[in-house]
Amino acid sequence: MRTLLLLIACLAGLVRGAAAEQNAAPVPIAVESPRWNLEELGKAPKTYPAADITAPEVKSLFYDGLPHQGKPTRVFAFYGAPAARPGERLPAMVLVHGGGGTAFDRWVRLWNQRGYAAIAMDLCGCVPVGSYGKWQRHEAGGPPGWGGFDQIDAPAPDQWTYHAVAGAILGHSLIRSYPEVDPGRIGVTGISWGGYLTCIIAGVDPRFRFAVPVYGCGFLGDNSAWVSQLEKMGPEKAGRWLRWWDPSVYLKDAKMPMLWVTGTNDFAYPMDSLQKSYRLPAGERTLCVRVRMPHGHGAAGENPAEIRVFADSILAGGMPLARVVKQGREGDRAWVEFECKSPIQRAELTYTSDGGTWQDHKWETAPAELDMNNHRAAAALPAGAKVYYFNLFDDRDCAVSTEHEEIGNP
């Protein structure tokens, strides 16, 4: 069945298609992937007070979402902004939570402390009352998450991914409407399932100046944490889910700069799927792949310094991250050329001698030779290394990664 899913993932649309089980009729190709009405989603939604839900230093509110099964819905959100000087307009962030999460007020305050307005919304029809993964649903909530695998027989506009993407875009339209916010300086970041959604949002809503998926990527039918879930659905339904909701369908339409933040051993989104994903968008890409980066909200996914530096460089005139210009290998010697305005302090070769499952690889690091005069780093590959990449660390300890290469593969 795993081979069947890979066949599905490679034939239709960009990498999607129909598949056939042995002795079964071929799976028919479904209609093209759904589309969102950006003219309607581009209007600021009506808002309502959420007086019973409070958090320090931020505002709580509901705003109108899309109808679900013919009934109106509302989306809960926290919004906050730092004090602005008269006439000043602030940069802003749209914050997309991950699986088991909700609208997090602390995440809003984190960006407020950095000088940004920010909005964090709940995209599963809940309010932030309860505990992680067990948040209280509200009576006007849309479809529950995550992934919406069990909703695949419903009309596309009644499924979770459609609603979640729309809810985030409406949150973007709302924050753009606030007089203290500069609508030309807004970015989006999301964690895990929120990173998955960020990949789709980046291809759907061109108004964002940049996007930062944390962990999330496309090609979920290859070897992600949800392959077994797709297998249980059967080839027709799994094929439809992949054609409709896999981020690989939408990433090709993303034009803004994107920063991809993840770890070498992420349990949900393996490095080969990440690589195929970040190669799709037309805009400039930056990679930050930390060795065994933990997966989660809080410090792990919300606080990497690279996200703040990337945002500042685009929205606030800050010093940018390093940029990989070229990389290559001659025999067992690999190299990278880069540009930087913040000096590179060290370079590391990251490699593994393991094969098989990406999540189980043992990754090791070794110092690389750093030549700042020529903006170049190089290293000899250890015997037996099967995959490698470089990490460049600047004087802020921000990491920028090269693409990984599987040695012996084209």
VEXKESE-976027 format. One record per residue (C-alpha): residue number from 1; residue in three letters; x, y, z. Coordinates in pm, whole numbers, plus 32768, in hexadecimal, padded with zeros to 4 digits. Example, Ala and Ser with C-alpha at 12.3 -4.5 7.8 and 13.67 -1.06 7.14 Angstrom:
# VEXKESE-976027
+-----+-----+------+------+------+
!   i !  aa !   c1 !   c2 !   c3 !
+-----+-----+------+------+------+
!   1 ! ala ! 84CE ! 7E3E ! 830C !
!   2 ! ser ! 8557 ! 7F96 ! 82CA !
+-----+-----+------+------+------+
***
This chain:
# VEXKESE-976027
+-----+-----+------+------+------+
!   i !  aa !   c1 !   c2 !   c3 !
+-----+-----+------+------+------+
!   1 ! met ! 8000 ! 8000 ! 8000 !
!   2 ! arg ! 8121 ! 80ED ! 8045 !
!   3 ! thr ! 8196 ! 80BC ! 7EDD !
!   4 ! leu ! 8035 ! 8105 ! 7E68 !
!   5 ! leu ! 8030 ! 824E ! 7F27 !
!   6 ! leu ! 817A ! 82B3 ! 7E8E !
!   7 ! leu ! 80E6 ! 826C ! 7D36 !
!   8 ! ile ! 7FB9 ! 8343 ! 7D8E !
!   9 ! ala ! 809E ! 845A ! 7DFF !
!  10 ! cys ! 8162 ! 8458 ! 7CB7 !
!  11 ! leu ! 805E ! 8459 ! 7BA5 !
!  12 ! ala ! 7F4A ! 8561 ! 7BCE !
!  13 ! gly ! 7F6D ! 86D3 ! 7BA2 !
!  14 ! leu ! 80CA ! 8738 ! 7C0C !
!  15 ! val ! 811E ! 85F0 ! 7CB2 !
!  16 ! arg ! 7FC5 ! 8563 ! 7CE4 !
!  17 ! gly ! 7F06 ! 8457 ! 7C33 !
!  18 ! ala ! 7E27 ! 832C ! 7C30 !
!  19 ! ala ! 7E98 ! 81D1 ! 7C8F !
!  20 ! ala ! 7E0A ! 8078 ! 7C72 !
!  21 ! glu ! 7E09 ! 7F54 ! 7D5D !
!  22 ! gln ! 7E56 ! 7DFE ! 7CC9 !
!  23 ! asn ! 7D21 ! 7D72 ! 7C14 !
!  24 ! ala ! 7C63 ! 7EB7 ! 7C54 !
!  25 ! ala ! 7BE8 ! 7FBF ! 7B61 !
!  26 ! pro ! 7CC7 ! 80F3 ! 7B43 !
!  27 ! val ! 7C77 ! 820B ! 7C33 !
!  28 ! pro ! 7BD0 ! 832C ! 7B75 !
!  29 ! ile ! 7C78 ! 847E ! 7B84 !
!  30 ! ala ! 7BA8 ! 8569 ! 7C5A !
!  31 ! val ! 7B61 ! 86D3 ! 7C14 !
!  32 ! glu ! 7C80 ! 87C9 ! 7C30 !
!  33 ! ser ! 7CEF ! 8847 ! 7D83 !
!  34 ! pro ! 7BFF ! 8938 ! 7E30 !
!  35 ! arg ! 7C25 ! 8AAE ! 7E10 !
!  36 ! trp ! 7BDF ! 8BBD ! 7F0F !
!  37 ! asn ! 7B21 ! 8CFC ! 7EBB !
!  38 ! leu ! 7C32 ! 8DFA ! 7EFF !
!  39 ! glu ! 7B50 ! 8F1F ! 7EAC !
!  40 ! glu ! 7A6D ! 8EC2 ! 7FCD !
!  41 ! leu ! 7B82 ! 8E4F ! 80B7 !
!  42 ! gly ! 7C3C ! 8F91 ! 8072 !
!  43 ! lys ! 7B32 ! 905D ! 8127 !
!  44 ! ala ! 7B59 ! 909A ! 829B !
!  45 ! pro ! 7A5F ! 8FB8 ! 8350 !
!  46 ! lys ! 7966 ! 9038 ! 844D !
!  47 ! thr ! 79E1 ! 9015 ! 85B4 !
!  48 ! tyr ! 7933 ! 8FCC ! 86FF !
!  49 ! pro ! 79A3 ! 8FED ! 886A !
!  50 ! ala ! 7A1A ! 8EBC ! 892A !
!  51 ! ala ! 79F5 ! 8F4F ! 8A84 !
!  52 ! asp ! 7A02 ! 8E01 ! 8B3A !
!  53 ! ile ! 7B5D ! 8DAB ! 8AB6 !
!  54 ! thr ! 7C73 ! 8E8F ! 8B28 !
!  55 ! ala ! 7DEF ! 8E8F ! 8B23 !
!  56 ! pro ! 7EF1 ! 8F90 ! 8B93 !
!  57 ! glu ! 7F44 ! 90AE ! 8AA6 !
!  58 ! val ! 7E7F ! 902A ! 897B !
!  59 ! lys ! 7D1C ! 9048 ! 88F8 !
!  60 ! ser ! 7C37 ! 8F1C ! 88CC !
!  61 ! leu ! 7B31 ! 8F17 ! 87BA !
!  62 ! phe ! 7A6A ! 8E48 ! 86C4 !
!  63 ! tyr ! 7A52 ! 8E8D ! 8552 !
!  64 ! asp ! 7974 ! 8DFC ! 8442 !
!  65 ! gly ! 79F7 ! 8CC4 ! 8398 !
!  66 ! leu ! 796F ! 8C0E ! 826B !
!  67 ! pro ! 7825 ! 8B50 ! 8281 !
!  68 ! his ! 783F ! 89E3 ! 82E4 !
!  69 ! gln ! 772D ! 88F4 ! 8275 !
!  70 ! gly ! 7655 ! 8A21 ! 8226 !
!  71 ! lys ! 767D ! 8AC4 ! 837C !
!  72 ! pro ! 7746 ! 8BFD ! 83D2 !
!  73 ! thr ! 7888 ! 8BD3 ! 8498 !
!  74 ! arg ! 7967 ! 8CAF ! 856A !
!  75 ! val ! 7ADD ! 8C9B ! 85A9 !
!  76 ! phe ! 7B76 ! 8CF0 ! 86FB !
!  77 ! ala ! 7CB6 ! 8DC1 ! 8700 !
!  78 ! phe ! 7DA7 ! 8E7F ! 87DC !
!  79 ! tyr ! 7E2E ! 8FC9 ! 8756 !
!  80 ! gly ! 7F3A ! 90A8 ! 87E7 !
!  81 ! ala ! 8016 ! 91CA ! 877E !
!  82 ! pro ! 812D ! 9290 ! 8825 !
!  83 ! ala ! 8101 ! 9400 ! 8864 !
!  84 ! ala ! 8141 ! 94C6 ! 8726 !
!  85 ! arg ! 81AE ! 962D ! 86F8 !
!  86 ! pro ! 80AE ! 971B ! 865E !
!  87 ! gly ! 8095 ! 96D2 ! 84EB !
!  88 ! glu ! 8169 ! 9597 ! 8505 !
!  89 ! arg ! 80ED ! 9457 ! 8464 !
!  90 ! leu ! 816F ! 930D ! 84E4 !
!  91 ! pro ! 81E2 ! 91D0 ! 8437 !
!  92 ! ala ! 810A ! 90A5 ! 848D !
!  93 ! met ! 8103 ! 8F2A ! 84A3 !
!  94 ! val ! 7FF2 ! 8E27 ! 846D !
!  95 ! leu ! 8032 ! 8CFB ! 8552 !
!  96 ! val ! 7FAC ! 8BA4 ! 84EE !
!  97 ! his ! 7FA8 ! 8AA1 ! 8605 !
!  98 ! gly ! 7FF8 ! 8931 ! 85E5 !
!  99 ! gly ! 7F4B ! 87EB ! 863B !
! 100 ! gly ! 7EAD ! 87EA ! 8793 !
! 101 ! gly ! 7EDF ! 8961 ! 87A9 !
! 102 ! thr ! 7DFD ! 8A8D ! 87A9 !
! 103 ! ala ! 7E1F ! 8C08 ! 87A5 !
! 104 ! phe ! 7F4A ! 8C44 ! 888C !
! 105 ! asp ! 7F57 ! 8D97 ! 8939 !
! 106 ! arg ! 80C6 ! 8D65 ! 8998 !
! 107 ! trp ! 8122 ! 8D47 ! 8829 !
! 108 ! val ! 8077 ! 8E93 ! 87E1 !
! 109 ! arg ! 8130 ! 8F39 ! 8902 !
! 110 ! leu ! 827C ! 8EAB ! 8887 !
! 111 ! trp ! 8254 ! 8F65 ! 873F !
! 112 ! asn ! 81CD ! 909B ! 87ED !
! 113 ! gln ! 830F ! 90A5 ! 88B7 !
! 114 ! arg ! 83CD ! 909E ! 876F !
! 115 ! gly ! 8311 ! 91D0 ! 86F1 !
! 116 ! tyr ! 8207 ! 911F ! 8623 !
! 117 ! ala ! 808F ! 9116 ! 862B !
! 118 ! ala ! 801C ! 8FAD ! 8625 !
! 119 ! ile ! 7EE4 ! 8ED8 ! 860A !
! 120 ! ala ! 7EC1 ! 8D6A ! 866F !
! 121 ! met ! 7D7D ! 8CB8 ! 861F !
! 122 ! asp ! 7CE8 ! 8B65 ! 8673 !
! 123 ! leu ! 7CB3 ! 8A9E ! 8534 !
! 124 ! cys ! 7BF6 ! 8973 ! 85C0 !
! 125 ! gly ! 7AB6 ! 8A13 ! 863F !
! 126 ! cys ! 7B34 ! 8A33 ! 87A5 !
! 127 ! val ! 7B88 ! 8B3A ! 88A7 !
! 128 ! pro ! 7CBE ! 8B32 ! 8987 !
! 129 ! val ! 7C07 ! 8AA2 ! 8AB1 !
! 130 ! gly ! 7C7B ! 894E ! 8B29 !
! 131 ! ser ! 7DC9 ! 88A1 ! 8AF4 !
! 132 ! tyr ! 7EAE ! 8854 ! 89D0 !
! 133 ! gly ! 7DF4 ! 8780 ! 88D3 !
! 134 ! lys ! 7CB4 ! 8795 ! 899F !
! 135 ! trp ! 7C3D ! 88F6 ! 895C !
! 136 ! gln ! 7AD0 ! 8950 ! 8985 !
! 137 ! arg ! 7A06 ! 8961 ! 8843 !
! 138 ! his ! 791B ! 8A87 ! 8818 !
! 139 ! glu ! 77C1 ! 8A7B ! 8782 !
! 140 ! ala ! 781E ! 8B39 ! 8646 !
! 141 ! gly ! 795D ! 8A77 ! 8600 !
! 142 ! gly ! 79B7 ! 89ED ! 84AB !
! 143 ! pro ! 7A31 ! 888A ! 8463 !
! 144 ! pro ! 7B23 ! 87EE ! 855D !
! 145 ! gly ! 7C8E ! 879B ! 8502 !
! 146 ! trp ! 7D81 ! 8701 ! 84BD !
! 147 ! gly ! 7DB6 ! 86A7 ! 8354 !
! 148 ! gly ! 7C45 ! 8668 ! 831C !
! 149 ! phe ! 7C88 ! 8508 ! 829D !
! 150 ! asp ! 7B36 ! 8496 ! 831F !
! 151 ! gln ! 7A89 ! 85B6 ! 826A !
! 152 ! ile ! 7AFB ! 855F ! 8109 !
! 153 ! asp ! 799D ! 84FB ! 8094 !
! 154 ! ala ! 790E ! 8651 ! 80EC !
! 155 ! pro ! 7908 ! 8770 ! 7FF1 !
! 156 ! ala ! 7A5E ! 8817 ! 7FE9 !
! 157 ! pro ! 79E1 ! 895E ! 808B !
! 158 ! asp ! 7968 ! 8895 ! 81B8 !
! 159 ! gln ! 7ABA ! 87F2 ! 81FA !
! 160 ! trp ! 7BB7 ! 885C ! 82FF !
! 161 ! thr ! 7CD7 ! 88C4 ! 821D !
! 162 ! tyr ! 7BF6 ! 89A5 ! 814E !
! 163 ! his ! 7B6E ! 8A4C ! 8287 !
! 164 ! ala ! 7CBE ! 8A68 ! 8335 !
! 165 ! val ! 7D66 ! 8B10 ! 820B !
! 166 ! ala ! 7C3D ! 8BFA ! 81E7 !
! 167 ! gly ! 7C40 ! 8C4A ! 835C !
! 168 ! ala ! 7DAE ! 8CAE ! 834E !
! 169 ! ile ! 7D7B ! 8D82 ! 8215 !
! 170 ! leu ! 7C52 ! 8E30 ! 82BA !
! 171 ! gly ! 7D2F ! 8E72 ! 83E9 !
! 172 ! his ! 7E28 ! 8F0F ! 82FA !
! 173 ! ser ! 7D19 ! 8FE9 ! 8262 !
! 174 ! leu ! 7CAB ! 9052 ! 83BF !
! 175 ! ile ! 7E04 ! 90B6 ! 843B !
! 176 ! arg ! 7E42 ! 9175 ! 82F7 !
! 177 ! ser ! 7D0F ! 9248 ! 8342 !
! 178 ! tyr ! 7D91 ! 92CE ! 848E !
! 179 ! pro ! 7E0E ! 9435 ! 8474 !
! 180 ! glu ! 7F4A ! 93F0 ! 853D !
! 181 ! val ! 7FB6 ! 92DA ! 844D !
! 182 ! asp ! 8073 ! 930C ! 8308 !
! 183 ! pro ! 7FBE ! 9225 ! 8211 !
! 184 ! gly ! 80F4 ! 9215 ! 8139 !
! 185 ! arg ! 81C9 ! 917C ! 824F !
! 186 ! ile ! 8125 ! 903A ! 82C4 !
! 187 ! gly ! 81B6 ! 8EDC ! 82DA !
! 188 ! val ! 812C ! 8D87 ! 8337 !
! 189 ! thr ! 81C2 ! 8C6B ! 83FD !
! 190 ! gly ! 812F ! 8B1F ! 846D !
! 191 ! ile ! 819F ! 89F2 ! 8535 !
! 192 ! ser ! 8173 ! 8881 ! 84D9 !
! 193 ! trp ! 800F ! 8867 ! 844E !
! 194 ! gly ! 8027 ! 89E2 ! 8453 !
! 195 ! gly ! 8161 ! 89C3 ! 837D !
! 196 ! tyr ! 809F ! 88E3 ! 8292 !
! 197 ! leu ! 7F90 ! 89EF ! 827E !
! 198 ! thr ! 8096 ! 8AFF ! 824F !
! 199 ! cys ! 8114 ! 8A4A ! 8119 !
! 200 ! ile ! 7FB6 ! 8A52 ! 8084 !
! 201 ! ile ! 7F73 ! 8BB7 ! 80F5 !
! 202 ! ala ! 80B7 ! 8C2C ! 8050 !
! 203 ! gly ! 8038 ! 8BA9 ! 7F03 !
! 204 ! val ! 7ED8 ! 8C33 ! 7F2E !
! 205 ! asp ! 7EFF ! 8D8D ! 7FCB !
! 206 ! pro ! 8002 ! 8E5F ! 7F0E !
! 207 ! arg ! 7FDA ! 8F89 ! 7FF8 !
! 208 ! phe ! 80CF ! 8EFA ! 80F7 !
! 209 ! arg ! 8231 ! 8F82 ! 80E1 !
! 210 ! phe ! 82C9 ! 8E3A ! 8157 !
! 211 ! ala ! 8270 ! 8CE7 ! 81E9 !
! 212 ! val ! 831E ! 8C0A ! 82EB !
! 213 ! pro ! 82A7 ! 8AA1 ! 8304 !
! 214 ! val ! 8337 ! 89FD ! 843B !
! 215 ! tyr ! 8353 ! 8883 ! 8407 !
! 216 ! gly ! 8230 ! 887A ! 8311 !
! 217 ! cys ! 8250 ! 8826 ! 81A0 !
! 218 ! gly ! 81A2 ! 876A ! 8089 !
! 219 ! phe ! 81B3 ! 860D ! 7FF0 !
! 220 ! leu ! 80FB ! 8572 ! 8115 !
! 221 ! gly ! 80B2 ! 843E ! 8046 !
! 222 ! asp ! 8222 ! 83E0 ! 802F !
! 223 ! asn ! 82A3 ! 838F ! 818B !
! 224 ! ser ! 820C ! 8487 ! 827F !
! 225 ! ala ! 8175 ! 8431 ! 83D0 !
! 226 ! trp ! 8022 ! 8416 ! 8324 !
! 227 ! val ! 806C ! 830B ! 8220 !
! 228 ! ser ! 7FBE ! 8201 ! 82F2 !
! 229 ! gln ! 7E8C ! 82E2 ! 830F !
! 230 ! leu ! 7E84 ! 830C ! 8196 !
! 231 ! glu ! 7EAB ! 8195 ! 8166 !
! 232 ! lys ! 7D77 ! 8156 ! 823C !
! 233 ! met ! 7CAD ! 823E ! 815D !
! 234 ! gly ! 7CE4 ! 8169 ! 8029 !
! 235 ! pro ! 7D78 ! 81DA ! 7EDC !
! 236 ! glu ! 7C50 ! 82A5 ! 7E5A !
! 237 ! lys ! 7C1E ! 8374 ! 7F93 !
! 238 ! ala ! 7D91 ! 8396 ! 7FD8 !
! 239 ! gly ! 7DCA ! 8408 ! 7E75 !
! 240 ! arg ! 7CB8 ! 850B ! 7E96 !
! 241 ! trp ! 7D47 ! 858A ! 7FE1 !
! 242 ! leu ! 7EA1 ! 85AE ! 7F46 !
! 243 ! arg ! 7E1B ! 8661 ! 7E12 !
! 244 ! trp ! 7D4B ! 874F ! 7EE3 !
! 245 ! trp ! 7E0E ! 878B ! 8021 !
! 246 ! asp ! 7F7E ! 8737 ! 7FF6 !
! 247 ! pro ! 8051 ! 8877 ! 8003 !
! 248 ! ser ! 8116 ! 8807 ! 7ED0 !
! 249 ! val ! 7FE5 ! 8865 ! 7E00 !
! 250 ! tyr ! 7FF9 ! 89D1 ! 7E71 !
! 251 ! leu ! 8169 ! 8A19 ! 7EB7 !
! 252 ! lys ! 81BA ! 8A50 ! 7D49 !
! 253 ! asp ! 80E4 ! 8B8B ! 7D5A !
! 254 ! ala ! 81A2 ! 8C25 ! 7E7F !
! 255 ! lys ! 826E ! 8D50 ! 7E10 !
! 256 ! met ! 82DC ! 8DEB ! 7F5B !
! 257 ! pro ! 8422 ! 8D9B ! 8012 !
! 258 ! met ! 8404 ! 8C69 ! 80EF !
! 259 ! leu ! 84CF ! 8BF3 ! 8219 !
! 260 ! trp ! 84B4 ! 8A7F ! 8262 !
! 261 ! val ! 8503 ! 8A24 ! 83CC !
! 262 ! thr ! 8518 ! 88B9 ! 8439 !
! 263 ! gly ! 85EF ! 87A9 ! 84D4 !
! 264 ! thr ! 86AC ! 8686 ! 843F !
! 265 ! asn ! 85D7 ! 857F ! 84EC !
! 266 ! asp ! 847E ! 8618 ! 84E6 !
! 267 ! phe ! 8383 ! 8503 ! 8527 !
! 268 ! ala ! 8274 ! 8594 ! 8447 !
! 269 ! tyr ! 831A ! 863C ! 831B !
! 270 ! pro ! 8456 ! 8589 ! 82A1 !
! 271 ! met ! 8574 ! 863B ! 81F4 !
! 272 ! asp ! 853B ! 85AA ! 8099 !
! 273 ! ser ! 83D2 ! 8625 ! 8092 !
! 274 ! leu ! 8448 ! 8776 ! 8117 !
! 275 ! gln ! 8546 ! 8790 ! 7FFE !
! 276 ! lys ! 8447 ! 8746 ! 7EF0 !
! 277 ! ser ! 8364 ! 884B ! 7F90 !
! 278 ! tyr ! 845B ! 896A ! 7FAC !
! 279 ! arg ! 84C6 ! 893A ! 7E43 !
! 280 ! leu ! 8366 ! 8989 ! 7DC4 !
! 281 ! pro ! 832B ! 8AFC ! 7E17 !
! 282 ! ala ! 83A7 ! 8C06 ! 7D27 !
! 283 ! gly ! 841D ! 8CF3 ! 7E39 !
! 284 ! glu ! 856A ! 8CF8 ! 7EEC !
! 285 ! arg ! 8597 ! 8BE6 ! 7FEF !
! 286 ! thr ! 8666 ! 8BCF ! 812B !
! 287 ! leu ! 8697 ! 8A8F ! 81F0 !
! 288 ! cys ! 86D8 ! 8A5C ! 8362 !
! 289 ! val ! 86FE ! 88EB ! 83B4 !
! 290 ! arg ! 8777 ! 88B4 ! 8516 !
! 291 ! val ! 87F6 ! 8761 ! 858A !
! 292 ! arg ! 86DE ! 86AF ! 8648 !
! 293 ! met ! 8614 ! 87EE ! 8678 !
! 294 ! pro ! 84F2 ! 879F ! 8767 !
! 295 ! his ! 8392 ! 87A3 ! 86D9 !
! 296 ! gly ! 828D ! 887A ! 8782 !
! 297 ! his ! 8204 ! 89CB ! 87E4 !
! 298 ! gly ! 82A7 ! 8AA1 ! 88F1 !
! 299 ! ala ! 841E ! 8AD3 ! 88DD !
! 300 ! ala ! 844C ! 89C2 ! 87D8 !
! 301 ! gly ! 8376 ! 8A45 ! 86BC !
! 302 ! glu ! 831F ! 8BAA ! 871E !
! 303 ! asn ! 846E ! 8C34 ! 8790 !
! 304 ! pro ! 8581 ! 8BDB ! 8694 !
! 305 ! ala ! 8649 ! 8D1B ! 8664 !
! 306 ! glu ! 8658 ! 8CDF ! 84EE !
! 307 ! ile ! 84E2 ! 8D27 ! 84CE !
! 308 ! arg ! 84FF ! 8E7A ! 8578 !
! 309 ! val ! 8638 ! 8ED9 ! 84B3 !
! 310 ! phe ! 8595 ! 8E72 ! 836B !
! 311 ! ala ! 845E ! 8F40 ! 83BC !
! 312 ! asp ! 852A ! 906F ! 8423 !
! 313 ! ser ! 85F9 ! 9061 ! 82E6 !
! 314 ! ile ! 84C3 ! 9072 ! 820A !
! 315 ! leu ! 83D5 ! 9148 ! 82D7 !
! 316 ! ala ! 84B0 ! 921F ! 83B7 !
! 317 ! gly ! 85F9 ! 9260 ! 8302 !
! 318 ! gly ! 86BD ! 9168 ! 83D3 !
! 319 ! met ! 87FD ! 90B1 ! 837A !
! 320 ! pro ! 87A2 ! 8F82 ! 82A5 !
! 321 ! leu ! 8802 ! 8E19 ! 82D6 !
! 322 ! ala ! 8920 ! 8D8E ! 8208 !
! 323 ! arg ! 88CC ! 8D1F ! 80A8 !
! 324 ! val ! 894C ! 8BE3 ! 8006 !
! 325 ! val ! 89C7 ! 8C40 ! 7EA9 !
! 326 ! lys ! 8A4B ! 8AF4 ! 7E2E !
! 327 ! gln ! 8AA0 ! 899C ! 7EB0 !
! 328 ! gly ! 8B4A ! 886D ! 7E21 !
! 329 ! arg ! 8C28 ! 873F ! 7E4D !
! 330 ! glu ! 8D5C ! 86B7 ! 7DA1 !
! 331 ! gly ! 8D90 ! 8550 ! 7E0B !
! 332 ! asp ! 8D95 ! 8544 ! 7F85 !
! 333 ! arg ! 8DC3 ! 86BC ! 7FB1 !
! 334 ! ala ! 8C8E ! 8797 ! 7FD2 !
! 335 ! trp ! 8C7B ! 8911 ! 7FD2 !
! 336 ! val ! 8B8D ! 8A36 ! 7FEC !
! 337 ! glu ! 8BA5 ! 8BA0 ! 7F7E !
! 338 ! phe ! 8AD6 ! 8CA6 ! 8032 !
! 339 ! glu ! 8A88 ! 8E15 ! 805C !
! 340 ! cys ! 8A62 ! 8EB4 ! 81B2 !
! 341 ! lys ! 8A42 ! 9008 ! 8255 !
! 342 ! ser ! 8A54 ! 8F7C ! 83B4 !
! 343 ! pro ! 8BA4 ! 8EC7 ! 83C9 !
! 344 ! ile ! 8BAB ! 8D4C ! 83C6 !
! 345 ! gln ! 8C57 ! 8CD2 ! 8502 !
! 346 ! arg ! 8C69 ! 8B5F ! 84B6 !
! 347 ! ala ! 8BFF ! 8A5C ! 83B8 !
! 348 ! glu ! 8BA1 ! 88F4 ! 83FA !
! 349 ! leu ! 8B81 ! 87C3 ! 831F !
! 350 ! thr ! 8A51 ! 86FA ! 838D !
! 351 ! tyr ! 8A46 ! 8594 ! 8310 !
! 352 ! thr ! 89BA ! 843A ! 8349 !
! 353 ! ser ! 8A36 ! 82E2 ! 82EB !
! 354 ! asp ! 88DC ! 824C ! 8317 !
! 355 ! gly ! 87E4 ! 81E9 ! 820E !
! 356 ! gly ! 8676 ! 8193 ! 8223 !
! 357 ! thr ! 857C ! 8258 ! 82EF !
! 358 ! trp ! 85D6 ! 83C9 ! 8302 !
! 359 ! gln ! 854C ! 83F2 ! 845F !
! 360 ! asp ! 863E ! 82EB ! 84E4 !
! 361 ! his ! 8780 ! 836F ! 844D !
! 362 ! lys ! 889E ! 83B9 ! 853A !
! 363 ! trp ! 8928 ! 850C ! 84D6 !
! 364 ! glu ! 8A85 ! 857F ! 8530 !
! 365 ! thr ! 8B39 ! 86C9 ! 8503 !
! 366 ! ala ! 8C9F ! 8724 ! 84B4 !
! 367 ! pro ! 8D46 ! 887A ! 8493 !
! 368 ! ala ! 8D65 ! 88FB ! 832F !
! 369 ! glu ! 8E80 ! 89D4 ! 82B0 !
! 370 ! leu ! 8E01 ! 8B3A ! 82A7 !
! 371 ! asp ! 8E97 ! 8C34 ! 81B2 !
! 372 ! met ! 8DF2 ! 8D84 ! 81F4 !
! 373 ! asn ! 8ECF ! 8E34 ! 80F4 !
! 374 ! asn ! 8E2A ! 8D6D ! 7FE1 !
! 375 ! his ! 8CE1 ! 8D2C ! 8097 !
! 376 ! arg ! 8D10 ! 8BB8 ! 807A !
! 377 ! ala ! 8D0F ! 8A85 ! 815C !
! 378 ! ala ! 8D85 ! 8928 ! 8108 !
! 379 ! ala ! 8DB3 ! 87D5 ! 81AA !
! 380 ! ala ! 8E1E ! 8674 ! 8158 !
! 381 ! leu ! 8D00 ! 857E ! 8173 !
! 382 ! pro ! 8D3E ! 8468 ! 826F !
! 383 ! ala ! 8D56 ! 830A ! 81E2 !
! 384 ! gly ! 8C00 ! 826A ! 81D1 !
! 385 ! ala ! 8B3B ! 83B0 ! 81D7 !
! 386 ! lys ! 89F6 ! 8385 ! 8114 !
! 387 ! val ! 8952 ! 84D9 ! 8142 !
! 388 ! tyr ! 89EC ! 8628 ! 819B !
! 389 ! tyr ! 89AD ! 879D ! 81A5 !
! 390 ! phe ! 8A54 ! 88D4 ! 8237 !
! 391 ! asn ! 89E1 ! 89BD ! 834B !
! 392 ! leu ! 8A69 ! 8B1E ! 8354 !
! 393 ! phe ! 8A52 ! 8BD5 ! 84A2 !
! 394 ! asp ! 8A6A ! 8D51 ! 84B0 !
! 395 ! asp ! 8AC9 ! 8E2E ! 85D5 !
! 396 ! arg ! 895F ! 8E1F ! 8653 !
! 397 ! asp ! 8977 ! 8CA1 ! 8657 !
! 398 ! cys ! 8873 ! 8C92 ! 8542 !
! 399 ! ala ! 8898 ! 8B62 ! 8464 !
! 400 ! val ! 886C ! 8B56 ! 82EC !
! 401 ! ser ! 887B ! 8A03 ! 8245 !
! 402 ! thr ! 88D1 ! 8988 ! 80EC !
! 403 ! glu ! 87F9 ! 8886 ! 8041 !
! 404 ! his ! 884D ! 8725 ! 80A5 !
! 405 ! glu ! 88E5 ! 863A ! 7FA9 !
! 406 ! glu ! 88B8 ! 84C3 ! 7FA4 !
! 407 ! ile ! 8A08 ! 8442 ! 7F2E !
! 408 ! gly ! 89EF ! 835D ! 7E03 !
! 409 ! asn ! 8896 ! 83DF ! 7DA6 !
! 410 ! pro ! 885C ! 84D0 ! 7C84 !
+-----+-----+------+------+------+
***
